[in-house]
Amino acid sequence: IMSTNTAVEEDQKNKEERKKKGEFVRGISSARNFIKNDPSAKFAAEKDRYHIYIANNCPWCHRVVLARNILGLQDVISMDVCYFKRDPDNGWQFRPELDSECTADTINNKKYVKEIYALSNLKQTSVPILWDKKLKCVVNNESAEIIRMFATEFIQFQSNNPKPLLLYPKILRSKIDELNNWIYPEINNGAYKAGFSSNQNVYEEAYDKYFLALDKLENIL
C-alpha cells in the first residue's frame, strides 16, 4: 500500500491531560493512503475512479472542493455533499430531502458517513473522505493530503486550464512547506484552538497566537 504523511498535524503528546485543562487537541486522520500517477500503483490516478464526500459547512472540505474546482477535476473526481446538520447520535448524514444543496450517497447508498468508514473497518465520522470506487475503500481522510494528491498526481487530467496549473511547483515546495508549518497550527487549526477551548487562560493564549499569526501573514502578503 502506498502511504505517506505530508500533512502538518497537531502534537498528540499528553493530549488527554491537555484536554482536561481546557485545550482543544485535534486528532490525527486515520486513512492515509496516497494516490500516485503510476499505473502500477495500488491507488493509481485514473479518471472517474475516485469520489469525495464533503460538507459545505466544513472548512476542511472547502479547501478540497476549491482545489478540485480550480484544477478542473469536476469530471474526473465525483462528489457527494452531506446535510449541514449532523445527527446527534450518528454524525454527518445525507438528507437531500431536507436541503437541495446536499445529495444522497450516490456511491454506497449509506445514510451516515460513519457507515462509509465502516466499509473500510474504520471508526471515524469526519469529512472530507476520498473514496476509491474501484477497490471500494476509503483512501484518505486528511484534507491536506487530498489537496496534495489533486495538485500533483492528477495534473494530466486538468480540464479548465490551457496549460497545467501547478499548485505545488517543485521550485516553491520548500517555501510552501515552511509556510504550512506555522499557518496550519497557528491559523487553520488556531481558530479551533481558541473557539473550542473550555478554559479562559487557554483561550486567551490561543487567541493571541492566532492574531499574531494573522499579523505575520499580513506582513508577508
Number of C-alpha atoms within 10 A of each C-alpha: 10 12 14 11 12 14 19 15 17 14 12 12 9 9 16 12 10 14 14 11 14 17 23 24 20 14 11 13 14 14 19 20 21 23 28 20 16 12 10 9 13 14 22 18 24 18 13 15 17 23 20 24 23 27 24 15 12 14 15 19 23 16 16 23 23 12 17 24 15 16 22 20 21 16 14 19 20 20 21 16 24 28 24 19 13 13 12 7 6 13 14 23 25 26 20 15 11 11 12 9 14 20 19 19 21 13 16 12 11 14 16 21 23 19 19 25 20 14 13 13 11 14 13 17 19 20 22 26 25 25 24 19 16 10 12 15 17 25 25 23 25 26 22 19 21 27 19 19 17 22 21 18 18 24 20 12 18 22 17 14 10 7 10 16 16 11 18 15 12 11 8 11 12 12 11 14 15 11 12 16 14 14 19 17 20 22 21 15 19 22 17 20 26 22 13 15 20 16 15 12 13 18 20 14 12 23 21 14 19 23 15 14 18 15 12 12 13 9 8 7 6
